[in-house]
Amino acid sequence: MPPENISQHEFIINNRMSTPFFRFRKFVVRQDRCAMKVGTDGTLLGAWAHGGEHVLDIGTGTGLIALMMAQRFPQAHVVAIDIDAEACGQAEENIASSPFSSRVSVSCQSLQAYAENADETAVFDAIVCNPPFFLHSLSSPDERRTTARHAGSLPHGELFSCVARLLSPEGEFSVIVPFDVRQSFDDEAALAGFFPSRVCGFSTSPRKPVRRYLLAYRKKPSEVEQCQLLIGSEEYERLLGDFYL
C-alpha cells in the first residue's frame, strides 16, 4: 500500500521510475541513460496533445511522447529532438524496437539550431514539449538533469520564438507546466503572437489544488476549451487507457 500522503498512481509511477524500463501496451521505454525518467507529466502530455501528419517533439528524452504521438496518430511522421546525446541514443533505441520506427526520427540538436537550420518545408501540424520550466530554483548537481529541468538552455521566449517559426498556421503547440509557471507561459505566448486554445488543470486528489496545467496555443484566437482532470479518475483512466497495462 502507498503511504497516506501520496496517491496510488504516484506510488506506482515512483516505483516504476526506479526500474531501467517502463512497459506500455505497444512499446517499451528504457530510461537508464536518460536524466529525466518516465513520469506523469510526459504521459499526460502525450495522451492529451493534438497531433497531425507532421509532429515535432521538443526535448524528447526517452522518446516517450514521440512514441505516444505516433501510436495515437497513425498517419503522423514525428521528429524528436534533444540536446543530450545520451538521451538521443536511448530514444533511438526505444523507437527502433517499437512498431513505429518507420515514422519517428531523432535529431540530436537544440531547438534553436533546428529552427535556424530548418528550410521552409519544415512546418509542423503539432508541436509538443515537456519543457525545462524552472526559472529561479537551485540547479541540480547533475548537469544533465539541470539542462533537462531548468530553462537556462531554452528560455521560454526563445521556445515560443522557435515554435512560431516551425508551427503551421493552423497548428497547435502543447506543453505541460507547473501551476506557478502558467502565467509566464501565457505572457510569452502573447508576446510571440499565440493565443490559448485549450487549458486543462490536474491534481492528484480532490483535496489538493491544481499542481500542473496542460496548455495548448494556436496562432489564431478561438474559444478556449477548459477542463479539470483528477489523477485516478475515470476520465484520467480513459485518457491513458491505450497506454498503461
C-alpha positions in Angstrom: 0.0 0.0 0.0 1.2 3.5 -0.7 2.0 6.0 2.1 -1.0 8.1 3.1 0.5 11.3 1.7 0.6 10.2 -1.9 -1.9 8.7 -4.3 -1.9 5.1 -5.5 -1.0 6.4 -9.0 2.0 8.3 -7.7 3.1 5.3 -5.7 3.0 3.1 -8.9 4.8 5.7 -11.0 7.6 6.2 -8.4 8.2 2.5 -8.2 8.3 2.1 -11.9 10.7 5.0 -12.3 13.3 3.1 -10.2 13.4 0.4 -12.9 15.5 0.6 -16.1 12.4 0.4 -18.3 8.7 1.2 -18.5 6.4 -1.2 -20.4 3.4 0.3 -22.2 0.8 -1.6 -24.1 2.5 -1.2 -27.5 6.1 -0.2 -26.7 8.8 -0.3 -24.1 10.7 2.7 -22.9 14.2 2.1 -21.5 15.4 5.0 -19.4 18.7 4.1 -17.6 20.7 6.5 -19.8 18.3 9.5 -19.5 18.5 12.3 -17.0 14.7 12.6 -16.9 12.7 9.4 -16.4 9.2 8.4 -17.4 6.7 10.3 -15.3 3.2 11.5 -15.0 3.9 14.8 -16.9 5.1 13.2 -20.1 2.5 10.5 -20.2 -0.3 13.0 -19.7 1.0 15.4 -22.4 1.5 12.5 -24.9 -2.1 11.4 -24.3 -3.6 14.9 -24.4 -1.8 16.8 -27.1 -3.4 17.2 -30.6 -1.5 15.8 -33.5 -1.4 15.8 -37.3 0.6 14.4 -40.2 3.8 16.2 -39.1 4.7 16.4 -35.4 7.7 17.8 -33.6 8.6 16.6 -30.0 10.9 19.1 -28.4 13.2 17.7 -25.7 12.3 14.1 -26.4 14.4 12.5 -23.6 13.5 8.8 -23.7 11.3 9.3 -26.8 8.1 8.6 -24.7 6.0 11.5 -26.1 7.1 10.9 -29.7 6.1 7.3 -29.4 2.8 8.1 -27.8 2.0 10.6 -30.6 3.0 8.0 -33.3 0.6 5.5 -31.7 -2.3 7.9 -31.4 -1.9 9.3 -34.9 -1.2 6.5 -37.4 -0.5 8.9 -40.3 1.9 11.0 -38.3 5.6 11.4 -39.0 7.3 12.5 -35.8 10.6 14.4 -35.4 12.0 14.1 -31.9 14.9 16.5 -30.9 17.1 16.7 -27.8 20.4 18.3 -26.9 21.5 15.4 -24.7 23.5 12.8 -26.8 22.8 10.0 -24.3 19.1 10.7 -24.3 19.1 10.8 -28.1 20.9 7.5 -28.3 18.4 5.9 -25.9 15.4 7.4 -27.7 16.7 6.0 -31.0 16.9 2.5 -29.3 13.4 2.8 -27.9 12.0 3.9 -31.2 13.9 1.2 -33.2 12.3 -1.5 -31.0 8.8 -0.1 -31.3 6.1 -0.7 -34.0 6.5 3.0 -35.0 10.2 3.1 -36.0 9.5 4.0 -39.7 7.6 7.1 -38.6 9.7 8.6 -35.9 13.2 10.1 -36.3 15.6 11.6 -33.7 17.8 14.6 -34.2 20.4 15.5 -31.6 20.4 19.3 -31.5 18.9 22.2 -29.7 15.6 23.7 -30.7 17.3 26.9 -31.6 19.7 25.2 -34.0 16.9 23.1 -35.5 14.7 26.2 -36.2 17.6 28.2 -37.6 18.7 25.4 -40.0 15.2 24.2 -41.0 14.1 25.0 -44.5 10.7 26.4 -45.5 9.2 23.0 -45.8 9.9 22.2 -42.1 6.4 23.1 -40.9 4.5 21.0 -38.3 0.8 20.5 -37.7 1.5 19.9 -34.0 4.4 20.6 -31.7 4.7 19.1 -28.2 7.1 19.9 -25.4 7.5 18.9 -21.8 9.7 21.9 -21.3 12.5 22.9 -18.9 10.4 25.2 -16.8 12.3 26.1 -13.6 13.4 29.7 -13.7 14.9 30.6 -10.3 15.2 27.3 -8.3 18.6 25.8 -7.4 20.3 23.8 -10.0 20.9 20.0 -9.6 24.4 18.7 -9.1 23.6 16.5 -12.1 24.4 18.8 -15.1 22.3 16.7 -17.5 19.3 16.8 -15.1 19.7 20.6 -14.7 19.7 21.0 -18.5 16.5 19.0 -18.8 14.7 20.8 -16.0 15.9 24.4 -16.0 15.1 27.0 -18.6 18.6 28.3 -19.0 19.3 26.3 -22.2 15.8 27.1 -23.6 14.3 30.3 -22.2 10.5 30.5 -22.6 10.8 33.4 -25.0 13.2 31.5 -27.3 10.9 28.4 -27.1 7.9 30.4 -28.4 10.0 32.2 -31.0 11.2 28.9 -32.5 7.8 27.4 -32.3 6.4 30.4 -34.2 8.9 29.6 -37.0 8.0 25.9 -37.1 4.3 25.7 -36.5 1.8 25.7 -39.4 -0.8 28.5 -39.4 -3.5 26.0 -38.3 -1.2 24.0 -36.0 -1.3 23.7 -32.2 1.6 23.9 -29.7 1.1 21.8 -26.5 3.0 21.9 -23.2 2.7 20.8 -19.6 3.9 23.2 -16.8 3.6 23.7 -13.0 0.8 25.9 -11.8 3.2 28.7 -10.9 4.7 28.8 -14.4 1.4 29.1 -16.3 1.3 32.9 -16.2 4.9 33.1 -17.6 3.9 30.8 -20.5 0.8 32.8 -21.2 2.8 36.0 -21.2 5.5 34.7 -23.6 2.8 33.2 -25.8 1.1 36.5 -26.2 4.4 38.3 -27.0 5.1 35.7 -29.7 1.6 36.1 -31.2 0.0 33.0 -29.8 -3.4 32.5 -28.3 -4.5 29.9 -25.7 -6.8 27.3 -27.3 -7.1 24.6 -24.6 -6.4 24.5 -20.8 -6.5 21.5 -18.5 -5.6 21.7 -14.9 -5.0 18.5 -13.0 -4.4 17.4 -9.4 -3.5 14.3 -7.5 -6.5 14.2 -5.2 -9.8 16.0 -4.7 -8.4 17.7 -1.6 -5.3 19.1 -3.4 -5.1 22.2 -5.6 -4.1 22.0 -9.3 -0.4 21.3 -9.5 0.1 21.1 -13.3 -1.5 22.6 -16.4 -1.7 21.2 -19.8 -1.7 24.2 -22.1 -2.3 24.4 -25.9 -1.7 27.5 -28.1 -2.6 28.5 -31.6 -1.7 31.4 -33.9 -5.3 32.4 -34.3 -7.7 33.3 -31.5 -10.5 30.9 -30.7 -12.8 29.9 -27.8 -10.7 28.3 -25.1 -11.6 24.8 -24.1 -11.2 24.2 -20.4 -11.2 21.1 -18.2 -10.1 19.7 -14.9 -8.5 16.3 -14.5 -8.1 14.3 -11.4 -5.4 11.6 -11.4 -7.0 8.2 -11.0 -10.5 9.4 -12.1 -12.5 7.7 -14.8 -11.6 10.5 -17.2 -7.9 10.0 -16.4 -8.1 6.2 -16.9 -9.9 6.8 -20.2 -7.2 9.3 -21.4 -4.4 6.9 -20.7 -6.3 3.6 -21.3 -4.5 2.9 -24.6 -1.1 3.1 -23.0 -0.9 1.7 -19.4 -1.0 -2.0 -18.9 
